[in-house]
Amino acid sequence: MTNPYDPAFPAEWTENGNTHMVFAQGMTKREYFAAMAMQAITSSSKGWKNKVTDIEVEMSPEKIAVLAIDLADELIAELSK
């Protein structure tokens, strides 16, 4: 999990006893995690709720994108420990 640019959905198959991996182009782990974070952030009609202060904040699309990427990077860092 240490490389956020690894493919999110690599394919693997075995043929004649040999295992093969396919690293097709597509979403990276970082992009996939960011997309899931963005989906969670935007699923609330009220905006992002700060869990520390319990205050709801309206966010621009740019701020949502930056937050989603930050959350993805933090998840990758934690999973790499």
FENHUGI-V620442 format. One record per pair of residues at least 12 apart in sequence whose ideal C-beta (glycine too) atoms are under 7 Angstrom apart, sorted by sequence separation. I is the first residue (numbers start at 1). J is the second residue. D is the distance in Angstrom with one decimal. If there is no record, write none. Layout:
# FENHUGI-V620442
I,J,D
I,J,D
This chain:
# FENHUGI-V620442
10,22,6.5
47,59,5.8
10,23,5.7
11,24,6.8
7,23,5.3
7,24,6.7
9,26,6.4
8,26,6.9
7,26,5.9
8,27,4.5
48,67,7.0
8,28,6.1
7,28,6.4
8,29,5.1
6,28,6.6
42,64,6.4
5,28,4.9
6,29,5.5
8,31,6.9
41,64,5.4
4,28,6.3
8,32,3.8
4,29,5.4
5,30,6.5
4,30,3.7
38,64,6.1
41,67,6.4
38,65,6.9
41,68,6.3
38,68,3.9
37,68,4.1
34,68,4.5
37,71,4.1
34,69,5.0
37,72,5.8
34,72,4.0
33,72,3.7
30,72,5.3
33,75,5.3
33,76,6.7
30,76,6.4
29,76,6.6
4,76,4.7
1,76,6.5
1,79,4.3
2,80,4.6
1,80,5.2
